[in-house]
Amino acid sequence: MRAAEPGPLRQRDEPGDAAPRPSFGAFSPAALALYYRRQFGSALANNLAYRGAVAIWVVTSVIQPLVFIVVWRTVAGSGSTGGYTAAQFVAYFLVMMVVDHLTFIWHMWEFEYRIRTGAFSPLLLRPVHPIHNDVCENLSYKLVGLVGILPAAVLLAVVFGADLSATTPATVLAFLPAVLLAMVLRFVVEWCVALSAFWLTKVSAMNAVFFSLFTFLGGQFAPLSVLPGWMQTVAAWTPFPWTLAFPVEVLLGRRTGTELLVGYGAQVVWVVVALVVLRLLWSRATRRYSAVGA
């Protein structure tokens, strides 16, 4: 991979006048693996050192699905809504809690700060693309957070009587590639959204709109079968349900056969599209970048 070109970071004024930037180009697999091993170890140590903060985030992650469980159990009552009984709603939101933790990223909330303070400048001067550092930070947080999320899910499943009768070893095996693809898809999509900070001074409003759409169309607020038909159709043509609802439904045994293969295909297509968009946005964003407080 090319090292960053020397020279000050500046606003692009003319065609061909660009700020130094690391690229997605070739990089030795062995060197990249070594980087990941060391950076992941460093990020893991950092999360363990601040495990109190991680614990607070884990607790807040449990509150939202807990509220949804109470609400939708009440709506279902002794019958069913959208094909879900009260016990199945419990199972849905508990699996959703785990999937959301495994796919969640926060970097779109940090980019504005990185750019406004100039903290992005040293990252651009490194030969390794900044996204690799964010991947390591994200994975280490998820690993530490699982220590709290999984016991909480088990406890709530027992307390509220979750119906996991359709979950079998086969659905667990089918769930693994679904959740891995969902992790990649959500990370890349939200990193693309984060790059908007190169053009916008304030991105909090845009992030809020994005997460509102994500909550409804991704199945976090309610199973997609509960939504109106037109909204389900709209959701199917976005990346949102393939990052949350799809893996959840796979584990619960609600996606099998052709539906399962179609879901995998949709995830792969959206990952490819997101990667292409990320390349284009990154190239344009870094040419536009100017350090403010470096």
N, C-alpha and C positions, 0 to 999 in steps of 0.2 A: 504493500500500500504506500502511496506517495506521502512523504512528509509534507507538512504544511509549508507553504512558501513564506519566506520572511517578509516583513513589512507590517505596517500598522493596520489595524482593523479600521475600515472606513465605509461610509455609505457609497454604494455604487453610483457613479455619475455617468459613465459611458459604457457602451457595449464592450464586453471583454474585460472591464475593470471589475475584479471580483475580490471579495475577502477570502483569506485562506480558509480552507475547510477540509476536513477528512472526508473521504468518499466511501462508498459501499464497495469499492473495487477489491481486487484480489488481495488476500492476506493469508499467510501460511496457516493452514489448519492447525498445525502443531503449536504455532505461536499463539493463535487465537484460543486454543484449548487451554494453554498455560495461563493466558490472561484471565480467562473465565474462572479457572480454578483459584487463582490468587485473589481476584477481585471479589468472587463469591465468598471466599473465606473471610476477607476483610469486611464485607457487608454483613455477613452473618455475625461476626464478632461485634460489630457496631449495634446490630439489633438486639443481641443478647445483653450488651452493656446497658442499653436503654429499654430493657424488657418491660419496665413499668409503663412506658409510653405505648408499647405494642399491646400490652394488656388492656389499656384504656380503649384503644382502637378496636380490639376484639370485642369488648363489652358493648361498644356502640354498634358493632356489626350485628349483634344478637338482638338488639332492641327492635329494629325495623321488622324483621321477619316475625318476631314475637307479636307485634301489633297486628300484622297481616293475618297471622294464625287466628288470633282472637276474633278479628272482624269476619273473616271468611268462614270460620266454624259457625259463627252466629248466623250468617247468611244462609249457609247450607242447612242448618238445623238437623232434622232427622231425615231429610231427603237428600237431594243432590243438586248442584248448580254447575252448568257447563260440563257435566260428566264427572264431577268430583263430589264425593261425599265429604263430610266434616273431617273424618280421619285421613282421607286422601289429600285434603287441603293441607293438613298438618305435615304430611310426608313431602308434599310439593314444596312448601316454603322452607322446610328444613334442608332439603337437598339444594334448593335455590341458595340458601345461606352459604353452604359449603362451596357451591359452584361460583357464586359471586366473589367469595374470598379468593378462590384459585385464579380467577380471571381479572380481579380488580387491579387498576393501576391509578396512580395519583399524579403523574408527571405533568398532565395538562394543567394542573393548578400551580405548578412550580415554574413553568416556562417564562411567564411574565416577569417573575422575580429574577430569574437567571439573566434575562435579557436587560431588564431595567437597571440592574446593579452591576452588570458587566461580568457576572459570574460565569457566563457562557464562553467568554474569551479564552481562558486557559483550556477549556474542553475542546475548543476548535483547534488549538495548537498541538493537540496530541495526535499521534498517527492512527489511533484507534477511534472509530466512530463513537460519538457519545451514547448512541443507543445501546451499545454493549454494556456500558456502565449501569444504565438504567435497568437493563434486563437482570443484571446481577443483584442490584438493590431490591428489585421487585420480587425475585425468586426467594431471596433470603428472608424477606419480610413474610412471605406466604408460608415458608417452612416453619418459622417461629410461631406465627399466628395459628397454624393448624393445631398446635398443642392446646390451645384454648377453644378453637372453633369445633373440633371433632367431639370432645367431651360434652360441650354445650348442646350440640345437635343430638347426641345420644340421650342426654338427660331430658331434653324437651320432648323427644320422641316417646319416651316412657311416660312422662307426665301427661302429655296430651293424647296419647294413644295413636301414634302415627300408623297408618296402614301401608306397610311396605311389602305386602304379600305378593305383588307382581315383580318384585326385585329378585332376580335369580343370578347365579354365576354367569349365565350368558349375557344378561343385561349389564352386568358389571364389566365384562370384557368389552362389550359394545360401547360402554360409557367412556372407557379410557381414551380411545382415539378422538372421540367427540369432545371431551373436555380439553385435551391437548390442543386440538385445532382451535377450540374456542379461546384458549389462553393466548395463542399466537394472534388470532384475529382481533380480539379486543385490544391487545397491546398495540398492534400496528395501527388500527383505526384511531385509537385515542392519542397515539403519538402524532398522527397526521393532524388531528384537531389541535393538539398542543402547538404545532408549528404556526398556527394563526397568530401567535404572540409576536411573530416577526413583523406582522403588518398592523396589528391592533395594539393600542396603548393599554386598553383594559379588556381582558378576555373573560371576566367572571360572568357577565351576562350570557355570552355565547356558550360557556361551559354549562350554565344552568339550563339553557334551552336544550342542549345536547343530552344532558342527563334526564330531563323530563321526557324526551322522546325515548331514550334508552329504557327508562323505567316502565313506560306503558307498552312500547312495541317489543321490548325484550322479554316480557313476561314476568318482570319483577314485582309489579303491582298486583297482577292476577294472572292465572293461566290464560293463554291466548284463546282457548275455547270459550272463555267467559265473555270475551270482547265481541262487538258486532262483527258480522261477516265481512263488511267492507274494510274494517280496521285490521282483521286477520290477513286479508289479501294485501293490504298496504305493507303490513309488517313483514310478510314473506318475501317482499322485494327489497328489503333493507338488510343490513348485516346484523341488526340488533337481536332477533330471535335466535340466530345461529350461535350467538355468544353465551346465551343464558338458557332460554326456554328449551332449546333442542337437547343439550346434554342432560338437563333435568328430566325431560320426558323419556329419553333413552334409558336412564337408570331406573325409572319407574315402570318400564315396560310398555310405554305408550307409543313408541316408535320402533317398528319391526319391519323386516322384509324390505320392500321397495321404498317405503318411507324413510327407512334408515339410510339406504344408499343415496337417496336424493338429498338427505340432510348432509351427509359427508361431502357430496359433490358441491352443494351450495357453500359449505364452509371453505372448501379448497378454492372455489372460484372467487369468493370474497377475499380470501387471503392474498391471492395473486393480484387482484384489483387493488387492494390496499397497499401492497408492496410497490406496485407501479406508481401509484399516487404519491406514496412516501418518497420515492426517488425523485420525482418531479418537483415536489414541494421543497424537499431538502436542498436541491440544487438552486432553486430560486430564492429560498429563504436566506441561505448563507451568503449569497451575493448581495442581498439587501441589508444584511446585518451591520450595525454600527454599535460599538461598545459605548455605554453611557457612563458607568461608574467603575470601570476597570482600573 
